[in-house]
Amino acid sequence: MSPRFTEWRQPLQLGEVRLDIAAIGRTGHRAPVVFLHGFGSSKEDYADLVQHPEFDGRPFLAWDAPGCGASTLDRPERIDLPLLVMTARQLIDHQGFERFHLVGHSMGGLTALLLAHLYPERVLSFTSIEGNLAPEDCFLSRQVYAHPAQSDEAFFAAFIERTRHGRDVSSTFYAATLRHRVRTEAVRPIFRSMVTHSDEGDLLGKFLALPCPQHFMYGEQNRHLSYLGQLAQAGVRLTEIPHCGHFPMYSNPVLMWWALAEFFGESERFAGI
């Protein structure tokens, strides 16, 4: 079988941190899509784009964040949101994407929001799949403070066990992959940075200020999020995914892909593409 996407490794030097990033993607004639995965997930969450004919001809780029999946870095204690944003900028530029649709889930949604805030002229549309917009969104990351531990290993082991019994649909499946998708020593630095930005970064204000079409996707289990009404009032497209919690790519991927394809087409008509 001929491959339907390309895999490669991209070495990066960001200040004092040396990274080796595992990425996937493909070329095409339509406006490209950049995907940023969430904590404990990986670039493979988005590989099924090639299985859906509505995305034929559309380039895409996805990668494992530093310290996650097959990507490595030599100083995991230095991982924070600014490093994740710089990594994204370098990879996007390397692919030659000038303007692109931007999609991020959870941690990736927060990273993508900071990226879009810095380079709004390059983003055709922004889809946040339960990306952090407020302090209430730190239901995973705030455990770094709610459940302190003496070591990275002790914290991560207890975090995995708590997640196995989480309320969100697909939590048990998600927990089963965590050991394979995140370096143990990277977990607490990532979580601390996510909490800081969620508490102090005016993320909702940044999201609403973006000049591109905005899309917020959430699982029906999380329809209680306090800011959904404010997003709707501001004209943000809202997609509630049924039979789903925080992980639509695991619990209801067919509807997730349908909603993304529809939003990309709508955004391109808005932009006159």
Secondary structure, 3 states (H helix, E strand, C coil): CCCCCEEEEEEEEECCEEEEEEEEEECCCCCCEEEECCCCCCHHHHHHHHHCHHHCCCCEEEECCCCECCCEECCHHHCCHHHHHHHHHHHHHHHCCCCEEEEEECHHHHHHHHHHHHCHHHEEEEEEECCCCCHHHCCCCCHHHHCCCCCHHHHHHHHHHHHHCCCCCCHHHHHHHHHHHECHHHHHHHHHHHHHHHHHCCHHHHHHHCCCCEEEEEEHHHCCCCCHHHHHHCCCEEEEECCCCCCHHHHCHHHHHHHHHHHHHHHHHHHCC
